[in-house]
Amino acid sequence: MSEFRVLFVDDEEELVSTLVERLQYRDIEAVYELTGASAIERMRRESFDVVVVDLKLPGISGSETMRVINKEHPGVPVMIITGHGSSAEMQDMPKGAVDYLAKPINIDDLIEKMRYAMNKK
């Protein structure tokens, strides 16, 4: 049985598929969607313990994706990942995000932050 379920939303398929694979190796059930719209639809069909959203997405932005998820699933923590993670930029982290990580992502930091976010909610 997996430790928890996580949904990644990132249009960089090579990156996100590798993250998912590495998490599954650690007994964490992880899946991904490449667009905000598909992630929102998947959230309506399945439950997740935590969601990790990239800020830069085609179509619906990461901020808007996060806003919809927070509204429809208020108990699910949403974290932000970004390739543009300077501290000045993250001062404007979207409201409702529990934490953020800058790319490239350290898998151990990611797992620690996801566990913390779930315990915090």
N, C-alpha and C positions, 0 to 999 in steps of 0.2 A: 504494500500500500504506500502511496506517495505521501510525502510530508505535507505538501500543500499544492494548490493549483495556481498557476500564473499565466496571464495572457499578455503577450508582447504585441505592441503595435508599432511597426517600423517598416518603411519601404525599402530598406537595405536588406534584401532577402538573404544574401550570403552571411551577413553579420548576424541577423536574428536567428537564422536556422542553426548557426553554430552555437549561439547562446542556448537555444532550446535543447540542442543535443547535449551540451555540457551539463545543463541542469538535470536533464533526464538521467544522465549517468550518476547523478547524486540523489536519485530518488525523489526528485521534484517534478511533478507533472507540469510540463510547459508546452504551450502552443503559441502560434503567432498568426497575425493578420497583417496584411500589407497596406491597408487603408483604414482610416478612421471609420468610414461608413460600414465596412465589413466587420470591424471590431465591435461597433455598437450593436449590429445585428446579432453577432455571436453572443454578446453579453445578454441579449434578450432570450436566448435559447439555452445557455449554459451558465453555471455559476463558477466564479473564480474567487480565490482568497486575496489576490493582489493583481493589479494591472500596471504594466510599465509601458509608457507612451513616449514616443519620440516627438519632439516639438515640431519638426519639419516633416509634414506629410503632404502628399498630393491630395487635392480635393479638400476635404474637411481637415482643418489644421489640428495639430496635436492639442492645442489649448481648447478648441471647440469639442474635440473628441472627449477630452477629460471632463469638460463642463457637463456634457450629456451623461457620461458614465456616473459622475458624482450625483447628478440629479436623479437618475433612474435607479442607481444602486448606491445609496448613501453610506452603507456600511463597508464598502469595498475600498481599501486604500489605493490611491493612484500615485505612482511615482513617474517622474519625468527623466528621460535620457536625452541628451543632446550632444551634437558634435560641436556646438558653440557654447561651451560651458564656462566662460570666464565669470569670475565672481561678480563683476558689474552686470553682466547680462542676467545672471541668475537672481539678482536683487529683484528683478521683475518676474520671478517665477510665478506662473499662473496660480491664481487663488484656487485652493482645493488640493494642490499637490502636497503630498506628505514629505517628499524628499526628491532629490535629483542626483543623477550621476552623469558625468561627462564621458564621452567616448574618447579613447577606447575604454571599454568596460572591464574592470577587474572582477572576475567571477566571484571571488570570495567576498569582496565589498558589496557586490550586488546581493548575494544571498543574505549577508548580515543586515543590509538595509531593508530587504523585503521582510525578514523576520521581525525586525524592529517595528516596521510600519504596521504589520498585522497585529502585533501585541499592543501597539499604541491605539489602534482603532478599537 
